[in-house]
């Protein structure tokens, strides 16, 4: 099973990086985690077959994690997709999806899909299986608008992947990523404490308790990107592939 960083940037495109979108694929699993505004052209650039994707997990409703869905769905519609697709995310996802579809492409939320589309709300602490993929959501802290905010622990094909999503430090990150084969963690800032976001230095204080087998940093601001030469942890780049 492999993970590809379709996009690993923040909301402001720091370093010229694309919005958050991760593609996980294996012999049974094929899914996205988040689908930021730039996801569709990035998927096409990497020649990832969108019709093979069965599931899209959304962590929250900010545009750099969510706003690629209308483009993805319209591409599927006009590309004559027939494979069923599930979109799962925080409570209210069906309403939010309809709103963003209408905002970007009027009347598109009312168009009958050529394929079966299932939109599923996830609740913190309640694991749910989607075929070969088991997802357990954890609540995280990322402000007042654009939520609820979820981080995900995903089990598939004998591997465990954890993703912090956008969050300031919260104790929920310990069970989320404890013993995971790979922990994808936001490191928006290097040292400075910023509300609703995580700094690398704060994260490092808790890594022994988290105990993940591998760590990769994502969603980095210009502050973090300017320090990469001094950082020993693996840092994500657009297009980077990791084997799980």
C-alpha positions as CSV (number, residue, x, y, z in Angstrom):
1,X,0.0,0.0,0.0
2,X,1.3,3.5,-0.8
3,X,0.6,7.0,0.1
4,X,1.0,9.9,-2.4
5,X,1.0,13.5,-1.3
6,X,-1.2,15.0,-4.1
7,X,-0.9,18.3,-2.2
8,X,0.6,19.1,1.1
9,X,0.4,22.9,1.4
10,X,-1.4,25.3,3.6
11,X,-4.3,27.5,2.7
12,X,-2.0,30.2,1.3
13,X,0.0,28.1,-1.1
14,X,3.2,28.6,0.9
15,X,6.2,27.5,-1.0
16,X,4.0,27.1,-4.1
17,X,2.5,23.9,-2.7
18,X,-0.9,22.7,-3.5
19,X,-3.8,22.3,-1.1
20,X,-4.1,19.2,1.1
21,X,-5.0,16.0,-0.7
22,X,-3.5,12.5,0.1
23,X,-4.0,9.4,-2.1
24,X,-3.8,6.0,-0.5
25,X,-3.9,2.9,-2.7
26,X,-3.2,-0.8,-2.4
27,X,-4.6,-4.1,-3.5
28,X,-8.0,-3.4,-1.9
29,X,-8.0,0.2,-0.7
30,X,-8.1,3.3,-2.9
31,X,-9.1,6.5,-1.2
32,X,-8.4,10.2,-0.7
33,X,-7.9,12.1,2.6
34,X,-9.1,15.6,2.0
35,X,-9.8,17.2,-1.4
36,X,-8.6,20.8,-1.4
37,X,-9.4,23.3,-4.1
38,X,-6.4,22.3,-6.2
39,X,-7.0,18.5,-6.0
40,X,-8.4,17.7,-9.4
41,X,-5.6,19.2,-11.6
42,X,-3.0,17.8,-9.2
43,X,-4.6,14.3,-9.5
44,X,-4.5,14.6,-13.3
45,X,-0.9,15.8,-13.3
46,X,0.1,12.8,-11.3
47,X,-2.0,10.6,-13.6
48,X,-4.0,9.1,-10.7
49,X,-7.2,7.4,-12.1
50,X,-10.0,9.2,-10.2
51,X,-12.5,6.5,-11.3
52,X,-10.6,3.9,-9.1
53,X,-11.1,6.0,-6.0
54,X,-13.9,4.6,-3.8
55,X,-13.8,6.9,-0.8
56,X,-13.0,10.5,0.0
57,X,-12.5,11.4,3.7
58,X,-12.9,15.1,4.6
59,X,-11.5,16.4,7.8
60,X,-13.3,19.8,7.9
61,X,-14.9,22.4,5.7
62,X,-12.2,24.9,4.9
63,X,-11.5,25.4,1.2
64,X,-8.0,24.0,1.2
65,X,-9.3,20.7,2.5
66,X,-12.8,20.6,1.0
67,X,-13.3,22.9,-2.0
68,X,-12.0,20.4,-4.6
69,X,-15.1,18.2,-4.3
70,X,-17.3,20.1,-6.8
71,X,-14.6,19.8,-9.4
72,X,-14.0,16.2,-8.6
73,X,-17.7,15.3,-8.8
74,X,-18.3,17.3,-12.1
75,X,-15.3,15.6,-13.6
76,X,-16.7,12.2,-12.6
77,X,-20.1,13.1,-14.1
78,X,-18.8,14.3,-17.4
79,X,-16.2,11.5,-17.5
80,X,-19.1,9.0,-17.3
81,X,-18.0,7.4,-14.0
82,X,-20.0,4.4,-13.1
83,X,-18.2,3.2,-10.0
84,X,-19.9,4.1,-6.7
85,X,-18.3,6.8,-4.6
86,X,-18.5,7.5,-0.9
87,X,-17.7,10.9,0.6
88,X,-17.4,10.8,4.4
89,X,-16.7,13.7,6.8
90,X,-17.9,15.6,9.9
91,X,-21.5,16.1,10.8
92,X,-23.3,18.4,8.3
93,X,-21.2,17.2,5.4
94,X,-24.3,16.7,3.1
95,X,-25.5,20.2,3.6
96,X,-22.0,21.7,3.3
97,X,-21.4,19.8,0.1
98,X,-24.6,21.0,-1.5
99,X,-23.7,24.6,-0.5
100,X,-20.3,24.5,-2.0
101,X,-21.6,22.9,-5.2
102,X,-24.1,25.7,-5.6
103,X,-21.6,28.4,-4.8
104,X,-19.2,27.2,-7.4
105,X,-21.5,25.7,-10.0
106,X,-25.1,26.8,-9.7
107,X,-27.7,23.9,-9.9
108,X,-24.9,21.3,-9.8
109,X,-26.1,20.0,-6.4
110,X,-29.4,19.0,-8.0
111,X,-28.0,17.1,-10.9
112,X,-28.7,13.4,-10.9
113,X,-25.3,11.6,-10.8
114,X,-24.5,8.9,-13.4
115,X,-23.0,6.9,-10.5
116,X,-24.0,6.0,-7.0
117,X,-22.9,8.8,-4.6
118,X,-23.1,8.2,-0.8
119,X,-22.4,11.1,1.6
120,X,-21.9,9.9,5.2
121,X,-21.5,11.8,8.4
122,X,-18.8,10.6,10.9
123,X,-18.9,11.1,14.6
124,X,-15.9,11.3,16.9
125,X,-14.9,8.0,18.5
126,X,-17.3,5.9,16.3
127,X,-15.3,3.8,13.9
128,X,-16.8,2.9,10.6
129,X,-15.8,0.6,7.8
130,X,-15.9,1.3,4.1
131,X,-15.0,-1.9,2.4
132,X,-11.4,-2.7,3.3
133,X,-10.9,0.6,5.0
134,X,-11.7,1.2,8.7
135,X,-11.9,4.8,9.8
136,X,-11.9,6.1,13.4
137,X,-12.5,9.9,13.8
138,X,-11.0,11.9,16.7
139,X,-12.1,15.5,17.5
140,X,-9.4,18.2,17.1
141,X,-9.2,21.9,17.7
142,X,-9.1,24.3,14.8
143,X,-11.3,27.4,15.6
144,X,-15.0,28.3,15.4
145,X,-15.7,28.2,11.6
146,X,-15.4,25.4,9.2
147,X,-16.0,22.6,11.7
148,X,-16.7,20.1,13.2
149,X,-13.0,19.2,12.9
150,X,-11.9,15.6,12.7
151,X,-8.6,13.8,12.6
152,X,-8.5,10.2,11.3
153,X,-7.0,6.9,12.3
154,X,-7.3,4.7,9.2
155,X,-6.7,0.9,9.1
156,X,-6.3,-0.8,5.8
157,X,-4.5,-3.9,4.5
158,X,-2.7,-4.5,7.8
159,X,-1.4,-0.9,8.1
160,X,-2.4,2.0,10.3
161,X,-2.3,5.6,9.1
162,X,-3.0,8.6,11.3
163,X,-3.6,12.1,10.2
164,X,-3.8,15.0,12.6
165,X,-5.6,17.3,10.2
166,X,-5.4,21.0,11.1
167,X,-5.3,21.5,14.8
168,X,-3.6,23.0,17.8
169,X,-2.2,20.6,20.3
170,X,-4.9,18.4,21.8
171,X,-4.5,15.2,23.9
172,X,-6.7,13.4,21.3
173,X,-3.6,13.2,19.1
174,X,-2.0,10.6,21.4
175,X,-4.6,7.8,20.9
176,X,-5.1,9.0,17.3
177,X,-1.5,8.1,16.3
178,X,-0.3,5.8,19.1
179,X,1.7,3.0,17.5
180,X,0.6,4.0,13.9
181,X,2.7,2.9,11.0
182,X,2.7,6.4,9.8
183,X,1.6,9.7,11.4
184,X,1.0,12.6,9.1
185,X,1.1,15.6,11.3
186,X,0.5,19.3,10.7
187,X,3.5,21.4,11.6
188,X,2.3,24.9,10.6
189,X,4.9,26.8,12.5
190,X,8.4,25.9,13.7
191,X,8.3,27.2,17.3
192,X,5.8,30.1,17.6
193,X,2.5,29.2,19.1
194,X,-0.4,30.1,16.8
195,X,-4.0,29.6,17.8
196,X,-5.7,26.6,16.0
197,X,-2.4,25.3,14.5
198,X,0.4,23.1,15.7
199,X,4.1,24.0,15.9
200,X,6.9,21.5,15.4
201,X,8.4,22.2,18.8
202,X,5.0,21.5,20.5
203,X,4.6,18.3,18.5
204,X,8.1,17.1,19.4
205,X,7.4,17.4,23.1
206,X,4.7,14.7,22.7
207,X,6.2,12.4,20.2
208,X,7.4,9.9,22.9
209,X,3.8,9.5,24.2
210,X,2.5,9.2,20.7
211,X,4.9,6.5,19.7
212,X,4.2,6.4,16.0
213,X,6.6,4.3,13.9
214,X,7.1,7.0,11.3
215,X,6.4,10.7,11.1
216,X,5.9,13.0,8.2
217,X,5.2,16.7,8.5
218,X,2.7,18.5,6.3
219,X,0.7,21.8,6.0
220,X,3.8,24.0,6.6
221,X,3.9,27.8,6.5
222,X,6.7,29.8,5.1
223,X,8.1,29.9,8.6
224,X,8.5,26.1,8.6
225,X,9.6,25.9,5.0
226,X,12.5,28.3,5.7
227,X,13.7,25.9,8.4
228,X,13.6,22.6,6.5
229,X,17.4,22.3,6.3
230,X,17.6,22.2,10.1
231,X,14.8,19.7,10.6
232,X,15.5,16.0,10.9
233,X,12.0,14.8,10.5
234,X,10.7,13.8,7.0
235,X,8.7,16.6,5.4
236,X,6.1,16.1,2.8
237,X,6.4,17.5,-0.7
238,X,3.8,17.6,-3.5
239,X,4.0,14.3,-5.4
240,X,6.0,12.5,-2.8
241,X,5.3,8.7,-2.4
242,X,5.7,6.7,0.8
243,X,5.4,2.9,0.9
244,X,3.4,1.6,3.9
